[in-house]
Amino acid sequence: MKLGRVVGNVVATRKDERLVGHKLLVIQVLRPEAGRQFTAADEKDGFVVAVDLVGAGLGETVLFCSGSSARASAAEGASPIDAAIVGIIDDIDVNLEAR
């Protein structure tokens, strides 16, 4: 699983029929820093479009998974899903000095 922040949504009037009824959100991938701080990941891989499975909203910090884990989370074996939001983060505390 990875951390991200919801920064937008995607509206697609024409899409694969297996995606009908799913909300698509744009996530900015985050890297944790000490304490409760996060920084945006590299611009190259910094944004992901994900299916929202938990009712996340704009500005929320979320947990998301990708690949076969995302398809399994959506419980739709053959869906064209590569990323899925599986949790909304309430609080997190990172101790990078413990490594």
N, C-alpha and C positions, 0 to 999 in steps of 0.2 A: 504494500500500500504506500501511497505517496500523499504529501500534503499539498493543498492548493487553496487559492482564494477565488471565489466566483466573481468574475469581472464583467460578465455579459451573458446574453442569451442568443440563441440562433433560431431564426424562423425560416423554415423550409416548407413551402407549400407543396412542392413536389419532392417526394422522397420514397425510399423503399417502403413497401407496405408493412414490413415488420417493425418499422420505426414509428408508425402512426400511433398517436396517443402518448408518446414519450416526450418529455421536456428535454431539450438540449441546451446545455450551458457551457459557456467559455470559462475555463479555469486557468489561472496563472499559477504555474508550479512554484512552490516555495521551498526554500532551504532554511532549516532552523539555525538560529544562533543562540548564544547563551541567554538564559532567562526566558522571557516570553517574546523574543523578537524573531522576525522572519525577514529574509530578503528574497527577492525574485530570483528564480533560476536564470540560467543563461538565455539570451534572446533566441538562440538557435532552437532549443527545445522548450521554450518558456511558456507556451500556451497549448491547451488541449481542449477539444470539444468532447464533452462527456454526457451520457444519459444520466438524468437525475432520478435516483431510486428512492430518495428520502425527503424530498420537498425542500431542498436548499434554496436560499435566496441570494440576491445580489449582495456582495460584500462579506458573506460568511466564509469562514475557514472550514475546509472540508477534507475528508479522507477520500481518496479515489484509488481505484485499481485499474489495471489495463490488461489487454490480451485475453487469454482464455478465462482468467479470473473474472473479468468484467462480464463476459458472456454468461458464465455460470451464475453470477450474482443476479443477472436479469432473468434467470430461469427460462431462457429462450435459446435452446441449443444452436440454432442456425442463424440467429440474428446477426446483422452486420454491426456489432457493437465492439469497439476497441477500448473504450474507457467508460467507467461507471462511477458515479458518486455513491458511496456506501455509508457515509457517516458525516455528521455535522459536529465539529469540534467546539466544545464549550470552553475548555481551558487546557493549556499545555505548559509544561515547565521543562526546559532542556538544560542539562548539566553537561556541557561539552568537556569540562575539565576532568570528568570521571573516566575518560577513555583510557 
